[in-house]
């Protein structure tokens, strides 16, 4: 497996790893719904990484594939915020830095696809 493929898979798995860990913590704290939601988002994220890997859709723009995965990560964040909704006040959350984090992966790719970036990786 090539470096870019490992980057997609291992980077994606690494960014999802916090979800099952937090689900365990929430379960130990006595939660029922949010641990299941956290695990569900994790499973959907792992499935997305494999089903929508850029080399499986070589002509699709990379920003579209990243947008789908980032949506799953955002869903995990929403589950975490809902779990701690009593402890987190929306007045204390600064959303601008978070929005920049979602925009950064799209900047270098624009309309590039996997086949344009890695023409010999088939």
VENJO-V662277 format. One record per pair of residues at least 12 apart in sequence whose C-alpha atoms are under 8 Angstrom apart, sorted by the first residue. I is the first residue (numbers start at 1). J is the second residue. Records with the same first field share a line. If there is no record, write none. Layout:
# VENJO-V662277
I = J / J
This chain:
# VENJO-V662277
5 = 55
8 = 49 / 53
9 = 49 / 50
12 = 46 / 49
13 = 46
15 = 73
16 = 42 / 45 / 46 / 73
17 = 42
19 = 38 / 39 / 41 / 42 / 76
20 = 35 / 38 / 39 / 42
22 = 35 / 38
23 = 35 / 36 / 38 / 39
34 = 79 / 80 / 83
37 = 79
38 = 76 / 79 / 80
41 = 72 / 75 / 76
42 = 76
44 = 72
45 = 69 / 72 / 73
48 = 69
49 = 69
52 = 65
53 = 65
54 = 113 / 114
55 = 114 / 115 / 121 / 122
57 = 114
58 = 113 / 114 / 115
59 = 113 / 114 / 115
60 = 113 / 114
61 = 110 / 111 / 112 / 113 / 114
62 = 109 / 110 / 111 / 112 / 113 / 114
63 = 105 / 106 / 109 / 110 / 111 / 112
66 = 105 / 106
70 = 102
